[in-house]
Each structure stands twice: as structure tokens, then as C-alpha cells.
Amino acid sequence: MKLKEYFASVKGEIQERHFWKSVRCEFLGTLLYVLFGCAATVTWDRDKVDPNRILRISSSFGLIEFVLVSALSHASSSQFNPAVTLSLLCTKYITLFRATCYVFVQLVAALLSSAVLYGLVPEYSRQNLAVNEVNPGVSHAQAFGIEFLGTFIFVFSYFSSLRRKNEKLEPKALPCGVSIAAAHLFAAEATVCGINPARSLAPAIFHNAWSNHWIFWIGPFLGGIVGAFTFEYTRDCSIELRDPQTGTAHQLVYSLHNKEDVASSMSLNTEVPVEQNEIVDEL
């Protein structure tokens, strides 16, 4: 794409009312996701040890993801996570401009939610509140692998749940919520489970806790990208088409990567080409 054409597409995107609606929904969704999820890490009774802490954290993140995807997927595809946004960008599903706007509002929303949570909890609970830390018994390589795999399974589930609805592609809430909960059950004990750079950055800024912080950016970004492309090249979301002359079966595989024009001004909410509509319906 030539530079002039790129700026013309950006201008067209900015002028769309739906674009700003999707940006607002990303902001709201990320704010609520980080707020309600991180609130589960709060110690309300300092004299009591909660034996179900990991289950509580996992359930909180999974349920709030389920609720928000159900409520907001029609507008912004319910990303709420820079790792998901980058994965969609790499698979040519959203434009660079839209991805940049989404990541920006995701980071701002996460910071705001951390500020709200900081003001709501007791003073004795504010020490390293919701900060992602590597367990002393876990090496840096292990922590990286845990963050990578946690994000991988979430993004893989996210992509596999994309469905066509009213000429738009939206993720399903249940797979997203369950995969988030599963990732937290897997990683919470080792790293407090980041799998979302926006969620990890906000507490780190508030508490000036930067130890091994790179793990909570590189791990999710790489895990998300690998998860997205793994879905594209291993999952057979296809229908069989039979050659009327030879009778041999051919498969037309619906792949995110094959949609060269999908990164249009409507991004994920763009209309699916007619020849691919019935394929998506089979998912």
C-alpha cells in the first residue's frame, strides 16, 4: 500500500462513528477487566490466609472476561489485551492505526483501573497490589514459558471462537472466559498470571515494581502471535468442495491469514466476502 493510500484509509477510519465506538468499548472493557480481575488478589483480612486464593483469582478473571465479551464483542471484538491486538494485527485482521489506538486506550484504562482499585482497598493491602512477580522457586526461563503458554491457549481459543454474526466477526464469550480461567489456574502460583501486558504494566507503575517485567511483555506477545498462527495453520475450519468433473474432494480452508483485504476501515467488524460467508457459518 502506498503512503498516500495508507493515510487516506486512516482518514476514512477516523471519520467513521463506529471506529470511535469500538475505541470507547476497548477502553471500558479493559478498565473493568483489570479492575474486577485484580480485585480478586486483594487481601481483605490480613490475619487470615485464604486457601482458595488461586481459585478465586482464576474465577474472577474468567467470569469478568465472559461478561465483557458477551456485552461488548459486537463493537470492538472484545480484545482488552495488547497481546490479542498484536496477534490480530499480525494476521492482517486490523489496521496498524486501529491497533495503535486500541493498545493506547488499553494501557490508559489499565492505569485508571489500578488507581481506582488502589483507592478502594485497605492500606495494609496496597503493598505490591496485583503486581506480577516471579515465584522465587521459578526460574526466568520457566516464568517466560508459563506466560507464553498461558497467552497461547487464550489467544488460540479467542481465534477459534470467532463467529460471523450480522455480517461481523465476533468472539464467543464462553471459550474466552474459560481459557482465561484455565490460564490463571495454570500460571497464578508461578507468576500471578499476567498474560496481558496492560494488566501487568499498571500495577508495576503504581508500585515501581520492575523486577523481571520483560517476561510479562515478551512472553504474552510471542505466545499470542504463535497462538494466532497456530490456529490458522492447524485448525481445519473448512467445508469440502467436490470437483464436478473429477469427483475428487477439495477443501477450501477459511483462514484469517488469507483475507488480504480484511484490515479495512471496519477491521474485525468488516463484512465477510460472500464466498467465505458459508464457510464461517460452518465454524
C-alpha positions as CSV (number, residue, x, y, z in Angstrom):
1,M,0.0,0.0,0.0
2,K,1.3,3.4,-1.0
3,L,1.8,6.0,1.7
4,K,-0.9,8.2,0.2
5,E,-3.4,5.3,0.1
6,Y,-2.5,4.5,3.7
7,F,-3.2,8.0,5.0
8,A,-6.5,8.0,3.0
9,S,-7.5,4.8,4.7
10,V,-6.6,6.2,8.1
11,K,-8.6,9.4,7.4
12,G,-11.6,7.3,6.4
13,E,-11.3,5.2,9.6
14,I,-11.1,8.3,11.8
15,Q,-14.3,9.7,10.2
16,E,-16.3,6.5,11.0
17,R,-18.6,6.7,14.0
18,H,-18.2,3.0,14.6
19,F,-14.4,3.4,15.0
20,W,-14.8,5.7,17.9
21,K,-17.4,3.4,19.4
22,S,-15.1,0.5,19.2
23,V,-12.3,2.5,20.9
24,R,-14.6,3.5,23.7
25,C,-15.6,-0.1,24.2
26,E,-12.0,-1.2,24.3
27,F,-11.3,1.4,27.0
28,L,-14.4,0.4,29.1
29,G,-13.7,-3.3,28.7
30,T,-10.1,-3.1,29.7
31,L,-10.9,-0.9,32.6
32,L,-13.4,-3.3,34.0
33,Y,-11.4,-6.4,33.2
34,V,-8.3,-5.2,35.1
35,L,-10.4,-3.7,38.0
36,F,-12.5,-6.8,38.7
37,G,-9.8,-9.3,37.9
38,C,-7.1,-7.6,40.1
39,A,-9.6,-7.0,42.9
40,A,-9.6,-10.8,43.5
41,T,-5.9,-10.5,44.6
42,V,-6.7,-8.2,47.4
43,T,-6.2,-9.4,51.0
44,W,-9.2,-8.1,52.9
45,D,-8.3,-9.9,56.2
46,R,-4.6,-9.7,56.9
47,D,-4.9,-12.2,59.8
48,K,-6.5,-14.9,57.6
49,V,-4.8,-17.0,54.9
50,D,-7.2,-17.8,52.1
51,P,-6.7,-21.4,50.9
52,N,-8.8,-20.8,47.8
53,R,-6.9,-17.7,46.7
54,I,-5.8,-19.2,43.3
55,L,-9.3,-20.4,42.6
56,R,-10.8,-17.0,43.5
57,I,-8.4,-15.1,41.2
58,S,-8.9,-17.5,38.3
59,S,-12.7,-17.4,38.7
60,S,-12.7,-13.6,38.9
61,F,-10.7,-13.1,35.7
62,G,-12.5,-15.8,33.8
63,L,-16.0,-14.6,34.8
64,I,-15.3,-10.9,34.0
65,E,-13.9,-11.9,30.6
66,F,-17.1,-13.9,29.9
67,V,-19.3,-11.0,30.9
68,L,-17.4,-8.4,29.0
69,V,-17.1,-10.4,25.8
70,S,-20.8,-11.1,26.0
71,A,-21.6,-7.4,26.4
72,L,-19.0,-5.7,24.1
73,S,-17.9,-8.1,21.3
74,H,-20.4,-6.5,18.9
75,A,-18.5,-3.3,19.0
76,S,-14.8,-3.9,19.3
77,S,-14.3,-7.6,19.2
78,S,-13.5,-7.6,22.9
79,Q,-9.7,-7.6,22.9
80,F,-8.9,-5.8,26.1
81,N,-5.3,-7.1,25.8
82,P,-2.4,-5.7,23.7
83,A,-1.2,-9.3,23.0
84,V,-4.6,-10.1,21.3
85,T,-4.5,-6.8,19.4
86,L,-0.9,-7.5,18.2
87,S,-2.0,-11.0,17.1
88,L,-4.9,-9.6,15.1
89,L,-2.6,-7.1,13.5
90,C,-0.1,-9.8,12.5
91,T,-2.8,-11.9,10.9
92,K,-4.0,-8.8,9.0
93,Y,-7.3,-8.6,10.7
94,I,-7.0,-5.0,11.9
95,T,-5.0,-2.0,10.6
96,L,-1.9,-0.6,12.2
97,F,-3.7,2.6,13.1
98,R,-6.6,0.8,14.8
99,A,-4.2,-1.5,16.6
100,T,-2.2,1.5,17.9
101,C,-5.4,3.2,19.1
102,Y,-6.6,0.1,20.8
103,V,-3.3,-0.5,22.6
104,F,-3.1,3.1,23.7
105,V,-6.6,3.0,25.3
106,Q,-5.9,-0.4,26.8
107,L,-2.9,0.9,28.7
108,V,-4.6,4.1,29.8
109,A,-7.7,2.1,31.0
110,A,-5.5,-0.3,32.9
111,L,-3.7,2.6,34.7
112,L,-7.0,4.1,35.6
113,S,-8.4,0.9,36.9
114,S,-5.3,0.3,39.1
115,A,-5.8,3.8,40.5
116,V,-9.4,3.1,41.4
117,L,-8.6,-0.2,43.0
118,Y,-5.7,1.4,45.0
119,G,-8.2,3.8,46.4
120,L,-10.8,1.1,47.3
121,V,-8.7,-1.3,49.2
122,P,-7.4,-1.1,52.8
123,E,-4.0,0.5,53.3
124,Y,-2.4,-2.8,54.5
125,S,-3.5,-4.5,51.3
126,R,-1.8,-2.0,49.0
127,Q,1.7,-3.4,49.2
128,N,2.5,-4.8,45.7
129,L,-1.2,-4.9,45.0
130,A,-1.8,-7.2,41.9
131,V,1.9,-6.9,40.9
132,N,3.1,-9.7,38.6
133,E,6.1,-11.3,40.3
134,V,8.1,-14.5,39.6
135,N,7.9,-17.0,42.3
136,P,11.3,-17.5,44.0
137,G,11.2,-21.2,43.1
138,V,10.6,-20.4,39.4
139,S,13.5,-19.5,37.0
140,H,13.3,-16.7,34.5
141,A,13.0,-19.2,31.6
142,Q,10.3,-21.1,33.3
143,A,8.3,-17.9,34.0
144,F,8.7,-16.9,30.4
145,G,7.4,-20.3,29.3
146,I,4.4,-20.1,31.6
147,E,3.4,-16.7,30.4
148,F,4.0,-17.8,26.8
149,L,1.8,-20.9,27.2
150,G,-0.9,-19.1,29.2
151,T,-1.3,-16.4,26.5
152,F,-1.0,-19.1,23.7
153,I,-4.0,-21.0,25.0
154,F,-6.1,-17.9,25.4
155,V,-5.4,-16.4,22.0
156,F,-5.8,-19.8,20.3
157,S,-9.2,-20.1,22.0
158,Y,-10.1,-16.5,21.1
159,F,-9.3,-17.1,17.4
160,S,-11.1,-20.4,17.3
161,S,-14.3,-18.8,18.8
162,L,-14.6,-16.1,16.1
163,R,-18.0,-16.3,14.5
164,R,-19.9,-14.5,11.9
165,K,-22.9,-12.5,13.2
166,N,-24.8,-9.8,11.4
167,E,-22.0,-9.6,8.8
168,K,-19.4,-9.1,11.6
169,L,-16.9,-11.4,13.2
170,E,-17.2,-11.7,17.0
171,P,-15.6,-13.9,19.6
172,K,-17.7,-16.2,21.7
173,A,-17.8,-15.4,25.4
174,L,-17.6,-18.9,26.9
175,P,-14.3,-20.1,25.2
176,C,-12.7,-16.8,26.1
177,G,-13.8,-16.8,29.7
178,V,-12.9,-20.5,30.3
179,S,-9.4,-20.1,28.6
180,I,-8.7,-17.1,30.8
181,A,-9.6,-19.0,33.9
182,A,-7.6,-22.0,32.8
183,A,-4.5,-19.9,32.1
184,H,-4.8,-18.3,35.6
185,L,-5.1,-21.7,37.3
186,F,-2.0,-22.7,35.4
187,A,0.1,-19.6,36.0
188,A,-1.2,-17.8,39.1
189,E,1.1,-19.6,41.5
190,A,4.2,-19.1,39.5
191,T,3.8,-15.5,38.1
192,V,0.4,-14.2,39.4
193,C,-0.5,-14.8,35.7
194,G,0.0,-11.7,33.6
195,I,-0.8,-12.9,30.0
196,N,-1.9,-9.3,29.4
197,P,0.8,-6.5,29.2
198,A,-1.7,-3.8,30.1
199,R,-2.8,-5.7,33.2
200,S,0.9,-6.2,34.2
201,L,2.1,-2.6,33.4
202,A,-0.4,-0.7,35.6
203,P,0.4,-2.3,39.0
204,A,4.2,-2.1,38.1
205,I,3.9,1.6,37.6
206,F,2.0,2.2,40.8
207,H,4.4,0.2,42.9
208,N,7.6,0.8,41.0
209,A,8.0,-3.0,40.7
210,W,10.0,-3.7,37.6
211,S,11.8,-6.9,38.5
212,N,11.6,-9.3,35.6
213,H,9.0,-7.1,34.0
214,W,10.1,-8.0,30.5
215,I,8.7,-11.5,31.0
216,F,5.2,-10.1,31.2
217,W,5.6,-8.3,27.8
218,I,7.7,-10.6,25.6
219,G,6.0,-13.8,26.9
220,P,2.4,-12.7,26.1
221,F,3.3,-11.1,22.8
222,L,5.1,-14.1,21.5
223,G,2.5,-16.5,22.9
224,G,-0.3,-14.6,21.3
225,I,1.3,-14.4,17.9
226,V,2.2,-18.1,17.9
227,G,-1.3,-19.0,19.1
228,A,-2.9,-16.9,16.3
229,F,-0.8,-18.5,13.6
230,T,-1.2,-22.0,15.1
231,F,-4.9,-21.7,14.8
232,E,-4.6,-20.6,11.2
233,Y,-2.4,-23.4,10.1
234,T,-3.6,-26.3,12.2
235,R,-7.3,-25.9,12.6
236,D,-9.4,-27.1,9.7
237,C,-12.3,-24.7,9.7
238,S,-13.4,-25.7,6.3
239,I,-16.0,-27.3,4.1
240,E,-15.4,-29.8,1.4
241,L,-15.9,-28.8,-2.1
242,R,-16.1,-31.5,-4.7
243,D,-14.8,-31.0,-8.3
244,P,-17.9,-31.9,-10.5
245,Q,-15.6,-33.2,-13.3
246,T,-13.2,-35.4,-11.3
247,G,-15.3,-36.1,-8.2
248,T,-12.2,-35.5,-6.1
249,A,-12.7,-33.7,-2.8
250,H,-11.0,-30.4,-2.3
251,Q,-11.0,-28.3,0.8
252,L,-11.5,-24.5,0.9
253,V,-10.0,-23.5,4.2
254,Y,-11.1,-20.3,5.9
255,S,-8.0,-18.7,7.2
256,L,-7.6,-15.3,8.8
257,H,-4.3,-15.0,7.0
258,N,-5.9,-15.4,3.6
259,K,-8.0,-12.3,3.9
260,E,-5.7,-9.8,2.4
261,D,-8.3,-7.1,2.4
262,V,-9.6,-7.7,5.9
263,A,-7.6,-4.9,7.5
264,S,-10.1,-2.4,6.2
265,S,-11.6,0.6,8.0
266,M,-14.1,-1.7,9.7
267,S,-11.3,-4.1,10.8
268,L,-12.8,-7.1,12.7
269,N,-16.3,-5.7,12.1
270,T,-15.8,-5.6,8.3
271,E,-18.2,-7.6,6.1
272,V,-17.0,-11.1,5.2
273,P,-16.8,-11.7,1.5
274,V,-19.8,-13.6,0.1
275,E,-17.8,-16.7,-0.9
276,Q,-16.5,-17.1,2.6
277,N,-19.7,-16.4,4.5
278,E,-21.0,-20.0,4.4
279,I,-17.5,-21.3,5.4
280,V,-17.6,-19.1,8.5
281,D,-21.1,-20.3,9.3
282,E,-19.8,-23.8,9.5
283,L,-17.5,-22.9,12.4
